[in-house]
Amino acid sequence: MSTPDLQVTRSRADVLHGPTLGTRLRRVRAVAGNALGELYKSKTALLGATMLVILIALCILTPYIARYDPIKTNYRIRLQPPSEAHYFGTDRFGRDVYSRVLWAGRRLVSIAVLSVGIALLLGVPLGILSGYYGGWTDTLVMRFVDGLLAFPGLLLYLLFVTLAKEWKLEGIWVDVVLIMALAIAAMPEFARLSRGTALTERQKEYVEAAQVMGEAGFRTAMAQIFPNCVSPLIVNATVRLGFVILIVAALSYLGLGTPPPTPDWGSDLRAAQDQMETIPMLAVFPGLAICYAVLSFNLFGDGLRDILDPRTSER
């Protein structure tokens, strides 16, 4: 068998039975190589990626580099300035600010990743199936999504926080409720984005070919259309991560987030207000942490948008 015949046979096998493991690995390596090459070309994406690597590394290493218990009080060393013993000083309860900043970052990044991940798992299949099937399925799903969009996000967060207080939840369960509220608020955005891509892709020849060959509708939607939704979803999810961190910090600053003494940039920033005139550094460190985290996600998301959007790359 000649080489062209062999290539045709492999392509037909890929269509009928799906690509082999070796083919998939080669595609993944090619995509990864191209992505890294484009990443080095974009200064914005490279800067954001570098900042994100540092942020994630700090979150992972927090148990090893945080020097003190973030919630342990010691009134004998309260309101001390930055020193060799306490890099960022101590707060009004004698707690180490450096350790609290690190543990708060680990917690907030985890909440952001989990909430956005759940929103993707809920919204993307809904959007793809809605756009692929159309008709009454699209009508029902989109009316549900429109209803969620019409509900103000802040009220949704307040509703869940109020329920957590009514149920007298403590510790990690408060964060679980907050994660679900953030996921439900973000889900409509991902559903509409994936639906728009599905509406465009379902008219193309490769989808019609899969339908003619008898491939099930759900498999066609998820195996054929979903890969074309990945690029815009990655960009929006990355930017959304920074937005979620900002929301959680804002809720805690207003006293609506996780109750003290849990480490949180927002609640620590609010607590530092009383010492702004005497020890302003207490507010500087959690404030800088919020700015750094949000900026890193936004820069990386903007850089990915420039890389993955062909219209911006041509300019």
C-alpha positions as CSV (number, residue, x, y, z in Angstrom):
1,M,0.0,0.0,0.0
2,S,1.4,3.4,-0.9
3,T,1.9,6.2,1.5
4,P,-1.0,8.3,0.3
5,D,-3.3,5.2,0.5
6,L,-2.1,4.6,4.1
7,Q,-2.8,8.3,5.0
8,V,-6.3,8.0,3.5
9,T,-7.0,4.8,5.4
10,R,-5.8,6.4,8.7
11,S,-8.0,9.5,8.1
12,R,-11.0,7.3,7.5
13,A,-10.3,5.3,10.6
14,D,-10.1,8.5,12.6
15,V,-13.5,9.5,11.3
16,L,-15.1,6.2,12.0
17,H,-13.5,5.2,15.3
18,G,-11.9,8.4,16.5
19,P,-8.1,9.2,16.4
20,T,-5.8,6.7,18.0
21,L,-3.9,7.5,21.2
22,G,-0.7,8.1,19.3
23,T,-2.4,10.6,17.0
24,R,-3.9,12.4,19.9
25,L,-0.6,12.6,21.7
26,R,1.0,14.1,18.5
27,R,-1.7,16.6,18.2
28,V,-1.4,17.6,21.9
29,R,2.4,18.0,21.5
30,A,1.9,20.1,18.4
31,V,-0.7,22.3,20.0
32,A,1.4,22.7,23.2
33,G,4.5,23.7,21.1
34,N,2.5,26.3,19.1
35,A,1.0,27.7,22.3
36,L,4.4,28.1,23.9
37,G,5.8,29.7,20.8
38,E,2.9,32.2,20.7
39,L,3.2,32.8,24.4
40,Y,6.8,33.9,24.1
41,K,5.8,36.4,21.3
42,S,3.1,38.1,23.5
43,K,4.7,40.2,26.2
44,T,1.4,40.6,28.0
45,A,0.7,36.9,28.1
46,L,4.3,36.1,29.2
47,L,4.2,38.7,32.0
48,G,0.8,37.4,33.2
49,A,2.0,33.8,33.0
50,T,5.1,34.6,35.0
51,M,3.0,36.4,37.7
52,L,0.6,33.5,37.8
53,V,3.4,30.9,38.2
54,I,4.7,32.9,41.2
55,L,1.2,33.2,42.6
56,I,0.4,29.5,42.3
57,A,3.8,28.6,43.6
58,L,3.2,30.7,46.7
59,C,-0.2,29.1,47.2
60,I,1.3,25.6,47.0
61,L,4.2,26.4,49.3
62,T,2.2,28.4,51.9
63,P,2.3,25.6,54.5
64,Y,6.1,25.6,54.3
65,I,6.9,29.3,54.0
66,A,4.3,30.7,56.4
67,R,6.1,31.2,59.6
68,Y,3.2,31.4,62.1
69,D,-0.3,30.2,62.6
70,P,-2.5,32.8,60.8
71,I,-5.3,32.8,63.4
72,K,-3.2,32.5,66.6
73,T,-3.3,35.7,68.7
74,N,-0.6,37.2,70.8
75,Y,-1.5,40.5,72.4
76,R,2.1,41.1,73.6
77,I,3.3,41.7,70.1
78,R,0.3,43.5,68.7
79,L,0.7,46.3,66.0
80,Q,4.4,45.7,65.6
81,P,6.1,47.2,62.4
82,P,7.7,44.9,59.8
83,S,10.8,43.2,61.2
84,E,13.0,40.1,60.8
85,A,10.7,38.1,63.0
86,H,7.5,39.3,61.3
87,Y,8.1,40.3,57.7
88,F,4.9,42.3,57.3
89,G,4.4,43.2,61.0
90,T,1.5,42.1,63.2
91,D,-2.1,43.2,63.4
92,R,-4.2,44.5,66.4
93,F,-4.5,40.9,67.7
94,G,-0.8,40.1,67.4
95,R,-1.3,37.8,64.4
96,D,1.5,37.6,61.8
97,V,0.4,39.6,58.7
98,Y,2.8,37.8,56.4
99,S,1.3,34.4,57.3
100,R,-2.3,35.7,57.0
101,V,-1.6,37.2,53.5
102,L,-0.2,33.8,52.3
103,W,-3.0,31.7,53.7
104,A,-5.6,34.1,52.5
105,G,-4.2,33.9,49.0
106,R,-4.2,30.1,49.0
107,R,-7.8,30.2,50.1
108,L,-9.0,32.8,47.6
109,V,-7.3,31.2,44.6
110,S,-8.8,27.9,45.6
111,I,-12.3,29.4,45.8
112,A,-11.8,31.1,42.4
113,V,-10.6,28.0,40.7
114,L,-13.3,25.8,42.1
115,S,-16.1,28.2,41.4
116,V,-15.1,28.9,37.8
117,G,-14.5,25.2,37.2
118,I,-18.0,24.3,38.4
119,A,-19.4,27.1,36.3
120,L,-17.7,25.6,33.2
121,L,-19.0,22.1,34.0
122,L,-22.5,23.4,34.3
123,G,-22.6,26.1,31.6
124,V,-20.6,24.7,28.7
125,P,-22.6,21.4,28.2
126,L,-25.9,23.4,28.5
127,G,-24.7,26.0,25.9
128,I,-23.3,23.5,23.4
129,L,-26.4,21.2,23.5
130,S,-28.7,24.2,23.4
131,G,-27.0,25.6,20.3
132,Y,-26.6,22.2,18.6
133,Y,-30.2,21.0,19.0
134,G,-32.0,24.3,18.8
135,G,-35.8,24.4,18.8
136,W,-37.5,24.0,22.1
137,T,-34.3,22.8,23.8
138,D,-32.6,26.1,23.0
139,T,-35.7,28.0,24.1
140,L,-35.9,26.3,27.5
141,V,-32.2,26.5,28.2
142,M,-31.8,30.1,27.2
143,R,-34.9,31.3,29.1
144,F,-33.4,29.7,32.2
145,V,-30.0,31.3,31.5
146,D,-31.7,34.7,30.9
147,G,-33.5,34.4,34.2
148,L,-30.2,33.9,36.0
149,L,-28.6,36.8,34.1
150,A,-31.6,39.0,35.2
151,F,-30.9,38.2,38.8
152,P,-28.3,40.6,40.2
153,G,-25.1,38.8,41.2
154,L,-24.7,40.8,44.4
155,L,-28.2,39.7,45.6
156,L,-27.4,36.1,44.8
157,Y,-24.2,36.3,46.9
158,L,-26.1,37.9,49.7
159,L,-28.8,35.2,49.5
160,F,-26.3,32.4,49.8
161,V,-24.4,34.1,52.6
162,T,-27.6,34.7,54.5
163,L,-28.6,31.1,54.1
164,A,-25.1,30.1,55.4
165,K,-25.7,32.2,58.5
166,E,-29.2,30.9,59.0
167,W,-28.0,27.3,58.8
168,K,-25.2,28.3,61.2
169,L,-22.5,26.9,58.9
170,E,-18.9,27.3,59.9
171,G,-15.4,26.7,58.5
172,I,-15.1,25.2,55.1
173,W,-18.9,24.9,54.7
174,V,-19.2,28.7,54.4
175,D,-16.6,28.6,51.6
176,V,-18.6,25.8,49.9
177,V,-21.8,27.9,49.9
178,L,-19.8,30.9,48.5
179,I,-18.3,28.7,45.8
180,M,-21.7,27.5,44.7
181,A,-23.0,31.1,44.6
182,L,-20.1,32.3,42.5
183,A,-20.4,29.3,40.2
184,I,-24.2,29.8,39.6
185,A,-23.5,33.5,38.9
186,A,-20.8,32.7,36.3
187,M,-22.5,29.8,34.6
188,P,-24.8,31.9,32.3
189,E,-21.8,33.7,30.8
190,F,-20.1,30.4,29.8
191,A,-23.4,28.9,28.6
192,R,-24.1,31.8,26.2
193,L,-20.5,31.8,24.9
194,S,-20.5,28.1,24.1
195,R,-24.0,28.4,22.6
196,G,-22.9,31.1,20.2
197,T,-20.0,28.9,19.1
198,A,-22.3,25.8,18.7
199,L,-24.7,27.8,16.5
200,T,-21.9,28.7,14.2
201,E,-20.2,25.3,14.1
202,R,-23.3,23.1,13.6
203,Q,-23.7,24.5,10.1
204,K,-20.2,23.4,9.0
205,E,-19.4,20.3,6.9
206,Y,-17.6,18.3,9.5
207,V,-20.6,18.3,11.7
208,E,-22.9,17.3,8.8
209,A,-20.5,14.5,7.9
210,A,-20.6,13.2,11.5
211,Q,-24.4,13.2,11.3
212,V,-24.5,11.4,8.0
213,M,-22.2,8.7,9.4
214,G,-24.8,8.1,12.1
215,E,-22.9,9.6,15.1
216,A,-25.1,10.3,18.1
217,G,-26.1,13.9,18.5
218,F,-24.6,14.2,22.0
219,R,-21.3,12.7,20.9
220,T,-21.3,15.0,17.8
221,A,-21.9,18.1,20.0
222,M,-19.3,17.3,22.6
223,A,-16.6,15.6,20.4
224,Q,-16.9,17.8,17.3
225,I,-18.2,21.2,18.4
226,F,-16.7,21.4,21.9
227,P,-13.0,21.6,20.8
228,N,-13.9,24.8,18.9
229,C,-15.3,26.4,22.0
230,V,-12.1,25.8,24.1
231,S,-10.2,28.9,23.0
232,P,-12.8,31.6,23.9
233,L,-13.7,29.6,27.1
234,I,-10.1,29.6,28.3
235,V,-9.8,33.3,27.8
236,N,-13.0,34.1,29.6
237,A,-12.4,31.7,32.4
238,T,-8.9,33.2,33.0
239,V,-10.3,36.7,33.3
240,R,-13.2,35.5,35.4
241,L,-10.8,34.0,38.0
242,G,-9.5,37.5,38.7
243,F,-13.0,38.9,38.9
244,V,-14.0,36.2,41.4
245,I,-11.1,37.0,43.7
246,L,-12.1,40.7,43.6
247,I,-15.7,39.7,44.4
248,V,-14.7,37.5,47.4
249,A,-12.4,40.2,48.8
250,A,-15.1,42.9,48.3
251,L,-17.7,40.7,50.1
252,S,-15.3,40.1,53.0
253,Y,-14.5,43.8,53.1
254,L,-18.2,44.6,53.5
255,G,-18.5,41.9,56.3
256,L,-20.5,39.6,54.1
257,G,-17.9,37.0,53.4
258,T,-16.2,34.3,55.5
259,P,-16.3,35.5,59.2
260,P,-13.1,36.2,61.2
261,P,-10.6,34.9,62.1
262,T,-10.3,33.1,58.8
263,P,-7.5,34.8,56.7
264,D,-9.0,37.0,54.0
265,W,-7.5,39.9,52.1
266,G,-10.8,41.8,52.2
267,S,-11.5,41.4,55.9
268,D,-7.9,42.2,56.8
269,L,-8.1,45.3,54.7
270,R,-11.2,46.4,56.5
271,A,-9.7,45.7,59.9
272,A,-6.6,47.8,59.0
273,Q,-8.8,50.9,58.5
274,D,-8.6,51.8,62.2
275,Q,-4.8,51.9,62.1
276,M,-4.4,53.7,58.7
277,E,-3.0,56.9,60.3
278,T,-0.6,55.1,62.6
279,I,0.4,51.9,60.8
280,P,-0.7,52.2,57.1
281,M,1.4,49.2,56.2
282,L,-1.3,46.9,57.6
283,A,-3.6,47.9,54.7
284,V,-0.8,48.0,52.1
285,F,0.0,44.3,52.1
286,P,-3.5,42.8,51.7
287,G,-4.3,45.6,49.2
288,L,-1.1,44.8,47.1
289,A,-2.0,41.1,47.3
290,I,-5.4,41.7,45.8
291,C,-4.0,43.9,43.0
292,Y,-1.3,41.4,42.2
293,A,-3.7,38.4,41.9
294,V,-6.3,40.2,39.9
295,L,-3.7,41.8,37.6
296,S,-1.9,38.5,36.9
297,F,-5.1,36.8,35.8
298,N,-6.2,39.8,33.7
299,L,-2.9,40.2,32.0
300,F,-2.7,36.5,31.2
301,G,-6.3,36.5,29.9
302,D,-5.7,39.6,27.7
303,G,-2.6,38.0,26.3
304,L,-4.4,34.8,25.5
305,R,-7.1,36.8,23.8
306,D,-4.4,38.4,21.5
307,I,-2.9,34.9,20.8
308,L,-6.1,33.0,20.2
309,D,-8.2,35.6,18.4
310,P,-7.0,35.7,14.8
311,R,-8.6,39.1,14.3
312,T,-6.3,40.7,16.9
313,S,-3.2,38.8,15.8
314,E,-3.5,40.3,12.3
315,R,-3.4,43.8,13.5
